[in-house]
Amino acid sequence: MRKTFVIDNSVVMAWCFEDQANTYSDHVLDSLEKFEAVVPAIWPLEVGNVLLVAERKKKLTEADSIRFLSLLNKLPIIVDQESPERIWGEIISLARHTQISTYDASYLDLAMRSDFPIATQDKGLIAAAKRVNVALFEGR
């Protein structure tokens, strides 16, 4: 059985853009050889939005986006579904409590519920994770 962690879009998108890539994002990608990642239901929309904005700004072509999505489809990343009631209840409450966006709170909530560490480069999400005692993913 593979070990699992929650992965935030800040790490995933660093794989797409050379100017955002760094040692940590590369390490997380390499970790997917022995780990699997889980993401909240919002994640595919976040990825798609980042790619479309990059296309509109001429930072990516449509072909680049298609290639990147093909890569993501091959990785062991599982999308966790949530009910609107849970989103409107627990996740909004967590966002309010930790002073982060509901999008970031969906990743944090998933890590809290599953007791998985979280891989993120988002400073606000890192701080919130520390406040609620969610471990940060190190890949060991």
PELIN-V904020 format. One record per backbone hydrogen bond with DSSP energy under -1.0 kcal/mol. CO is the residue of the C=O (numbers start at 1). NH is the residue of the N-H. If there is no record, write none. Layout:
co	nh
CO	NH
CO	NH
This chain:
co	nh
3	36
5	38
6	119
8	11
8	12
9	13
12	15
13	17
17	20
22	26
23	27
24	28
25	29
26	30
27	31
29	32
30	33
31	34
31	35
36	5
37	78
38	7
39	80
40	43
42	46
43	47
44	48
45	49
46	50
47	51
48	52
49	53
50	54
51	55
52	56
53	57
54	59
54	60
55	58
61	65
62	66
63	67
64	68
65	69
66	70
67	71
68	72
69	73
71	74
72	75
75	77
76	37
78	39
83	87
84	88
85	89
86	91
87	92
89	93
90	94
91	95
92	96
93	97
94	98
95	99
95	100
101	105
102	106
104	108
105	109
106	110
107	111
108	112
109	113
110	114
111	115
111	116
117	6
118	137
119	8
122	126
123	127
124	128
125	129
126	130
127	131
128	132
129	134
130	133
135	118
